[in-house]
């Protein structure tokens, strides 16, 4: 998985702290999406609606349009599907970010500022 390979690459250069890296890629064939129904959550909503009907003066049936508005009912899954060539390019760009002279110079300066007594 690209994410794991990126984490390894970052750990080669950063041993402490936290790094957030965002990569936005668009185009055909980069990812595929699918939608699943969160059946457990839908059942909870429907059970709650039944309880409301039984305990309060509410009548009527729920329509599909109303179900579509319930938060969390649909889960969108997106799988990144990069070919090896594109993965290598992403990792290469990441490597260049860390090996640029500005990054290494900043790191060197921070290390040289440490005081020893």
Secondary structure, 3 states (H helix, E strand, C coil): CHHHHHHHHHHHHCCCCCCCCCCCCCCCCCEEEEEEECHHHHHHHHHHHHHHHHHCCCCCCCCHHHHHCCCCCEEEEEEECCCHHHHHHHHHHHHHHHHCHHHHHHHHHHHHCCCCC
